[in-house]
Amino acid sequence: MNNETRSEILSLTKKAHDLTESAYQANSATRGKSGWGEKQRILLADMALHLLQTAIGDGELSEEGLKRNLFSILTISDQLIPGHELKVVAEKLYSIQFGS
């Protein structure tokens, strides 16, 4: 990807990230209460944007950053699609070495 395209994507991502974080902070729902699922969906979108930033950021891909992004996405997703043991998969990210 050329630098101009990368910069444009990252610029748009920053705007989307700012909007997403504002929406999350404005949502007062708490676990087990009405609106919690929506708040978790906003958080999932926020984490997906972090993943995008990690994936196309300058330099080499950070394995630790990628693991952190995937851990967050899988942990949140576990609440949204129960029964698939996604939290267990997330925890395995830190019990194995990437690239081995």
C-alpha positions as CSV (number, residue, x, y, z in Angstrom):
1,M,0.0,0.0,0.0
2,N,1.4,3.4,-0.8
3,N,1.9,6.0,1.9
4,E,-0.8,8.3,0.6
5,T,-3.4,5.6,0.8
6,R,-2.2,4.5,4.2
7,S,-2.3,8.0,5.5
8,E,-5.8,8.6,4.2
9,I,-7.1,5.4,5.7
10,L,-5.5,6.2,9.1
11,S,-6.9,9.7,9.0
12,L,-10.4,8.4,8.4
13,T,-9.9,5.7,11.0
14,K,-9.0,8.4,13.6
15,K,-12.2,10.2,12.9
16,A,-14.2,7.0,13.1
17,H,-12.4,6.1,16.3
18,D,-13.1,9.5,17.9
19,L,-16.8,9.2,17.1
20,T,-17.0,5.6,18.3
21,E,-15.3,6.5,21.6
22,S,-17.7,9.4,22.1
23,A,-20.7,7.1,21.5
24,Y,-19.3,4.6,24.0
25,Q,-18.8,7.2,26.7
26,A,-22.2,8.7,26.1
27,N,-23.8,5.2,26.6
28,S,-24.6,4.8,30.3
29,A,-25.7,1.2,30.1
30,T,-24.3,-1.2,32.7
31,R,-23.8,-5.0,32.5
32,G,-27.1,-6.8,32.8
33,K,-29.2,-3.7,32.1
34,S,-31.0,-2.5,29.0
35,G,-28.6,-1.2,26.4
36,W,-25.6,-3.3,27.5
37,G,-25.5,-5.2,24.2
38,E,-25.5,-2.0,22.2
39,K,-22.7,-0.6,24.4
40,Q,-20.7,-3.8,23.8
41,R,-21.2,-3.5,20.0
42,I,-19.8,0.0,20.2
43,L,-16.8,-1.2,22.1
44,L,-16.3,-4.0,19.6
45,A,-16.3,-1.4,16.8
46,D,-13.8,0.6,18.7
47,M,-11.5,-2.5,19.1
48,A,-11.9,-3.2,15.4
49,L,-10.6,0.2,14.6
50,H,-7.7,-0.4,16.9
51,L,-7.0,-3.6,14.9
52,L,-7.1,-1.6,11.6
53,Q,-4.6,0.9,13.0
54,T,-2.3,-1.9,14.1
55,A,-2.6,-3.7,10.8
56,I,-1.7,-0.8,8.6
57,G,0.4,1.4,10.8
58,D,3.9,2.4,9.8
59,G,6.7,-0.1,10.2
60,E,6.6,-3.8,11.1
61,L,3.4,-5.3,12.4
62,S,3.6,-5.5,16.2
63,E,2.9,-9.0,17.3
64,E,2.1,-7.8,20.8
65,G,-0.3,-5.1,19.5
66,L,-2.0,-7.7,17.3
67,K,-2.4,-10.1,20.2
68,R,-3.8,-7.3,22.4
69,N,-6.3,-6.3,19.6
70,L,-7.4,-9.9,19.0
71,F,-7.7,-10.6,22.7
72,S,-10.0,-7.6,23.1
73,I,-12.1,-8.5,20.1
74,L,-12.5,-12.1,21.1
75,T,-13.3,-11.2,24.7
76,I,-16.1,-8.8,23.7
77,S,-17.4,-11.1,21.0
78,D,-17.7,-13.9,23.6
79,Q,-20.5,-11.9,25.3
80,L,-22.2,-11.2,21.9
81,I,-22.1,-14.8,20.6
82,P,-22.1,-17.1,23.6
83,G,-21.4,-20.8,23.3
84,H,-18.3,-20.5,21.1
85,E,-15.7,-20.3,23.9
86,L,-14.2,-17.2,22.4
87,K,-12.8,-16.1,25.8
88,V,-10.9,-19.4,26.0
89,V,-9.5,-18.7,22.5
90,A,-8.5,-15.2,23.6
91,E,-6.7,-16.5,26.7
92,K,-4.7,-18.9,24.5
93,L,-3.2,-16.0,22.7
94,Y,-1.1,-15.3,25.7
95,S,-0.2,-19.0,26.4
96,I,1.3,-19.6,22.9
97,Q,4.1,-17.9,21.0
98,F,3.1,-16.2,17.7
99,G,4.9,-17.6,14.6
100,S,5.8,-20.9,16.2
